Amino acid sequence: MARKAMRAASKKKQPAAVETSASIEEQTRAFLKSGNEIDVIKSGISGQPSMAVAKAPPPRTKTAAS
């Protein structure tokens, strides 16, 4: 009877970050050359909608009529 492999085959090493940076730079140049522009977003703004639930205002209390 054949034995089952205990480990998965090793994956190839990811390419160096330099290749990734160069690729992004090339894509950015092509994007700008095609007439598009890059929007500048203020620091701290993600563009993702907030998942927080808005709090309801406190209930109003009835005041005695004079």
C-alpha positions in Angstrom: 0.0 0.0 0.0 1.3 3.5 -0.9 1.8 6.0 1.8 0.0 9.4 1.6 2.1 12.5 1.6 2.0 14.2 5.0 2.7 17.7 3.6 1.5 19.7 0.7 3.9 20.5 -2.1 5.9 23.7 -1.3 4.8 26.8 -3.1 7.2 28.9 -5.2 8.7 31.9 -3.6 6.9 35.2 -4.3 8.7 37.7 -6.6 10.7 40.4 -5.0 8.9 43.6 -4.0 11.1 45.5 -6.5 9.3 43.8 -9.4 5.9 44.7 -7.9 7.0 48.4 -7.4 8.2 48.5 -11.0 5.0 47.0 -12.3 2.9 49.5 -10.4 5.0 52.4 -11.7 4.6 51.2 -15.2 0.8 50.8 -14.8 0.6 54.3 -13.3 2.5 55.8 -16.2 0.2 54.0 -18.7 -2.9 55.2 -16.7 -1.8 58.9 -16.8 -0.7 58.7 -20.4 -4.2 57.5 -21.4 -5.6 60.8 -20.2 -6.8 59.7 -16.7 -5.9 61.5 -13.5 -5.3 60.5 -9.9 -7.5 61.9 -7.2 -5.7 62.9 -4.0 -7.5 61.7 -0.9 -6.9 63.2 2.5 -5.0 61.1 5.0 -7.3 59.1 7.3 -10.1 58.7 4.7 -10.6 55.2 3.5 -13.5 55.6 1.1 -15.2 52.7 2.7 -18.7 53.2 4.1 -18.9 53.2 7.9 -20.1 50.0 9.5 -21.0 51.8 12.8 -24.6 52.0 13.7 -25.8 55.6 14.3 -27.0 56.2 17.8 -30.7 57.2 18.2 -31.2 60.6 19.8 -32.2 60.5 23.5 -36.0 60.4 24.0 -37.6 63.8 24.8 -39.0 64.3 28.2 -42.4 65.9 28.6 -42.4 69.2 30.3 -45.2 70.4 32.6 -47.3 73.1 30.9 -47.7 76.3 33.0 
